Amino acid sequence: VSLLIFQSNLSGSNLREQLTKQGFNPWRVIPLWNYRGHSGKIIVEFTRDWPAFHNAISLEKYFKAEHFVRSEWYSREHHGSQLYGWVAREDDYEANDIVGEHLRKIGDLKTLNDIEDEDARKTSKLVSNLSSVIEVKKSNYEEMERKVEEKSDSLRKVIETKEKLTNTYDEELKMMHLNTQINLQKILCTHEKLRLDLESQWKELELHGKELERREAQSEGERMKLIGEREQNAAKNDAIDMAIMEEKEAAESCLRLIEQDKFYDFFLGLKSYELIYAFKPISKLIQALELEVQQSKGLLQVRTLSAYSLKLKLPNLHRA
């Protein structure tokens, strides 16, 4: 929007400062010069928006109220020293003078309808662009929402799998604990039976020893034989005592494991690979106890055979 001011001797900067103080806020002020110097005509430009258009019209109304507008300028022969001003229109734009020439250089002639149509096109384009941006953002949001849902489903599956593995781990650990208790109980029962058998053999041999002591030898050879049998009987008694002591210690060890039951709480805090290493000592202990049971059974068989052979000798000794 351009406003024309005629009959001005003010500089461009002074006029701009004066109009700004009055609240019209011009964009720039352009004095027009010709070959004679300052022409006395000034073009005041405003920015291309509706508030600036309102300021230009308000300034024109100010000149119109004082009767210093275009019609008065061209109708009067003498203009005096007063300023005349009005908004440039088609006649000014097409005039074949310094004003028209400059107006054609700085812009195109547009009507209010043209400006409104242009604003409408700009608004429509802006709305279209914003709609496209909104559509793209909506699509991106839906894609992000879909990915979040996929991640959530995946996370739920992982949690469910972890819970199943944890439950399975707990059940297996309980079964291992139960099986360990059962195995230890079996070993304990076997040790107890073996101990009773050994004690029985020991008592039998002790009775045989006492019987041998009551006998009196008739000759030196029989006394030597009796001494040898007593030594053998004492050695067997010592061996049986040792076996009974070992069985007692092994049984007490198994009993402590069952009574204390500390390993179950310990295993609950272990991971699967730690559990494997943790059970190795227990497995070795069970294997050692089972081997000890087998060895004790073998020893018992030897003791039984020895006792049986001793029984066979007793009648001969009685006859002697």
C-alpha positions in Angstrom: 0.0 0.0 0.0 1.4 3.4 -1.0 0.3 6.8 0.2 1.2 9.9 -1.8 2.1 13.1 0.0 2.5 16.3 -2.0 3.8 19.7 -1.2 6.3 18.4 1.4 9.7 20.0 2.1 10.5 17.4 4.8 13.2 14.8 4.5 12.2 11.2 4.2 13.6 10.3 7.7 11.9 13.3 9.4 8.5 12.5 7.8 8.8 8.8 8.7 9.7 9.7 12.3 6.7 12.1 12.5 4.3 9.5 11.1 5.6 6.8 13.4 5.0 9.0 16.4 1.4 9.6 15.3 0.9 5.8 15.2 0.7 5.2 11.4 3.9 3.1 11.3 5.1 3.5 7.7 7.5 0.9 6.3 9.6 3.4 4.4 9.4 7.0 3.0 10.7 7.7 -0.5 11.2 11.4 -1.6 10.9 11.7 -5.4 13.6 13.7 -7.2 13.9 15.0 -10.7 16.5 16.9 -12.7 15.5 20.1 -10.8 16.0 18.5 -7.4 13.4 17.5 -4.9 10.0 17.4 -6.5 8.1 18.0 -3.3 6.4 14.7 -3.7 6.9 11.7 -1.4 5.7 8.1 -1.5 5.0 6.5 1.9 5.0 2.7 1.7 3.3 0.4 4.2 3.8 -3.3 4.6 1.5 -5.7 2.7 -0.9 -6.7 5.4 -4.3 -5.7 6.7 -3.1 -3.7 9.7 -0.8 -1.7 7.4 -3.7 -1.1 5.0 -5.7 0.1 8.0 -3.0 2.6 8.9 -2.8 3.9 5.3 -6.6 4.5 5.2 -6.5 6.1 8.6 -3.8 8.5 7.4 -5.8 9.3 4.3 -8.9 10.0 6.5 -6.7 12.4 8.5 -5.9 14.4 5.3 -9.5 14.1 4.1 -10.8 15.6 7.4 -8.6 18.6 6.7 -9.6 18.7 3.0 -6.2 18.0 1.8 -6.7 15.0 -0.4 -6.4 14.3 -4.2 -9.6 16.0 -5.3 -8.6 19.2 -3.6 -5.1 19.1 -4.9 -6.2 18.9 -8.5 -9.1 21.4 -8.1 -7.2 24.2 -6.4 -4.9 26.5 -8.3 -3.0 27.6 -5.2 -2.0 24.9 -2.6 -0.2 27.0 -0.1 2.2 25.3 2.3 -0.1 22.6 3.5 0.6 18.9 3.0 -1.8 16.9 0.8 -2.0 13.2 1.0 -4.1 10.2 -0.2 -3.8 6.5 -1.0 -2.4 5.9 -4.5 -5.1 4.5 -6.8 -5.4 3.5 -10.5 -5.1 7.1 -11.9 -1.9 7.7 -9.9 -0.5 4.3 -10.9 -1.1 4.9 -14.6 -0.1 8.6 -14.6 2.7 9.6 -17.0 4.7 11.5 -14.4 7.3 10.8 -11.8 4.7 9.4 -9.3 3.2 6.9 -11.8 6.7 5.9 -13.0 7.8 5.1 -9.5 4.6 3.3 -8.5 4.9 1.0 -11.5 8.5 0.2 -10.4 7.7 -0.8 -6.8 4.6 -2.9 -7.3 1.5 -4.0 -9.2 -1.9 -2.4 -9.2 -4.4 -4.5 -7.3 -7.9 -4.1 -6.2 -9.3 -5.2 -2.9 -10.9 -8.2 -4.5 -7.5 -9.1 -6.0 -5.9 -8.9 -2.6 -8.7 -10.9 -1.0 -8.5 -13.5 -3.7 -4.7 -13.7 -3.3 -5.1 -14.0 0.5 -7.7 -16.7 0.0 -5.4 -18.6 -2.3 -2.6 -18.3 0.2 -4.8 -19.4 3.0 -6.1 -22.3 1.0 -2.5 -23.3 0.1 -1.5 -22.9 3.7 -4.5 -25.0 4.9 -3.6 -27.6 2.2 0.0 -27.7 3.4 -1.0 -28.0 7.0 -3.5 -30.7 6.1 -0.7 -32.6 4.4 1.6 -32.1 7.4 -1.2 -33.3 9.7 -1.8 -36.3 7.6 1.9 -37.2 7.5 2.1 -36.7 11.3 -1.0 -38.8 11.8 0.5 -41.6 9.7 3.7 -41.4 11.6 1.8 -41.5 14.9 -0.2 -44.5 13.8 3.0 -46.2 12.7 4.7 -45.4 16.1 1.5 -46.7 17.9 1.7 -49.9 15.9 5.3 -50.4 16.7 4.7 -49.7 20.4 1.9 -52.3 20.4 4.2 -54.8 18.7 6.9 -54.1 21.3 4.3 -54.4 24.1 3.1 -57.8 22.7 6.7 -59.0 22.5 7.5 -57.8 26.0 4.4 -59.6 27.3 5.5 -62.8 25.6 9.0 -62.5 27.1 7.5 -62.0 30.6 5.2 -65.0 30.2 8.0 -67.1 29.0 10.2 -66.0 31.9 7.4 -66.8 34.3 7.0 -70.3 32.8 10.7 -70.9 33.0 10.8 -69.6 36.6 7.9 -71.9 37.6 9.5 -74.9 35.8 12.8 -74.1 37.5 11.1 -74.0 40.9 9.3 -77.3 40.3 12.4 -79.0 39.1 14.3 -77.6 42.1 11.7 -79.0 44.5 11.8 -82.4 42.8 15.6 -82.4 43.1 15.3 -81.5 46.7 12.7 -84.3 47.3 14.8 -86.9 45.4 17.9 -85.9 47.3 16.0 -86.3 50.6 14.7 -89.7 49.5 18.2 -90.9 48.4 19.7 -89.7 51.6 17.0 -91.5 53.6 17.6 -94.7 51.6 21.3 -94.5 52.3 20.6 -93.8 56.0 18.3 -96.9 56.2 21.0 -99.0 54.4 23.6 -97.8 56.8 21.4 -98.6 59.8 20.7 -102.1 58.6 24.4 -102.7 57.9 25.3 -101.4 61.3 22.8 -103.8 63.0 24.3 -106.7 61.0 27.8 -105.8 62.0 26.8 -105.4 65.6 25.2 -108.8 65.5 28.3 -110.4 64.0 30.4 -108.6 66.6 28.3 -110.0 69.4 28.5 -113.4 68.0 32.3 -113.3 67.7 32.5 -111.9 71.2 30.6 -114.9 72.5 32.9 -117.2 70.5 35.9 -115.5 72.0 34.6 -116.0 75.5 33.9 -119.6 74.7 37.5 -120.0 73.5 38.7 -118.4 76.7 36.8 -120.9 78.8 38.5 -123.8 77.1 41.7 -125.2 78.4 44.3 -126.6 76.1 45.6 -130.2 76.6 48.9 -129.7 74.8 51.3 -127.0 73.8 50.2 -127.3 70.1 46.5 -126.7 71.1 47.5 -123.7 73.2 49.3 -122.2 70.4 46.4 -122.9 68.1 44.0 -121.3 70.6 46.3 -118.2 70.9 46.2 -117.9 67.1 42.4 -118.2 67.0 42.1 -115.6 69.8 44.3 -113.2 67.9 42.3 -113.8 64.8 39.1 -113.2 66.7 40.5 -110.0 68.2 41.5 -108.7 64.8 38.1 -109.5 63.5 36.5 -107.7 66.4 38.7 -104.7 65.8 37.7 -104.7 62.1 34.0 -105.0 63.0 34.4 -102.2 65.5 36.1 -100.0 62.9 33.3 -100.8 60.4 30.6 -100.0 62.9 32.3 -96.7 63.8 32.6 -95.8 60.1 28.9 -96.7 59.5 27.9 -94.6 62.5 29.8 -91.6 61.2 28.4 -91.9 57.7 24.8 -92.3 59.1 25.3 -89.2 61.3 26.5 -87.3 58.3 23.4 -88.2 56.3 21.2 -87.4 59.2 22.7 -84.0 59.6 22.1 -83.3 56.0 18.4 -84.3 56.3 17.9 -82.5 59.6 19.6 -79.2 58.7 18.1 -79.1 55.2 20.1 -76.0 54.4 20.9 -76.8 50.9 17.3 -76.4 49.7 17.2 -72.7 50.6 20.6 -72.3 49.2 19.7 -73.8 45.8 16.6 -71.6 45.5 18.8 -68.6 44.9 21.0 -70.3 42.2 20.7 -70.1 38.5 20.5 -73.2 36.3 24.2 -73.4 35.5 25.1 -72.6 39.1 22.7 -75.3 40.2 24.6 -77.9 38.1 27.9 -77.0 39.8 26.3 -76.9 43.2 24.9 -80.4 43.0 28.3 -81.9 42.0 29.5 -82.1 45.7 26.1 -83.6 46.7 26.3 -86.1 43.9 29.8 -87.1 44.8 28.8 -87.4 48.5 25.9 -89.7 47.5 28.2 -91.8 45.2 30.8 -92.0 48.0 28.1 -93.1 50.5 26.7 -95.7 48.0 30.3 -97.0 47.4 30.9 -97.2 51.1 27.6 -99.2 51.5 28.8 -101.6 48.9 32.2 -101.9 50.5 30.6 -102.4 53.9 28.4 -105.1 52.5 31.5 -106.9 51.1 33.2 -106.5 54.4 30.1 -108.0 56.1 30.2 -111.0 53.8 33.8 -111.5 54.7 33.0 -111.2 58.4 30.2 -113.7 58.0 32.3 -116.2 56.2 35.0 -115.9 58.9 32.5 -116.3 61.6 31.0 -119.3 59.8 34.5 -120.9 59.5 35.0 -120.2 63.2 31.8 -122.0 64.1 33.0 -125.0 62.2 36.2 -125.1 64.2 34.4 -124.9 67.6 33.3 -128.5 67.8 36.8 -129.7 67.1 38.1 -127.5 69.8 35.4 -128.8 72.2 36.4 -132.4 71.4 40.0 -131.5 72.1 
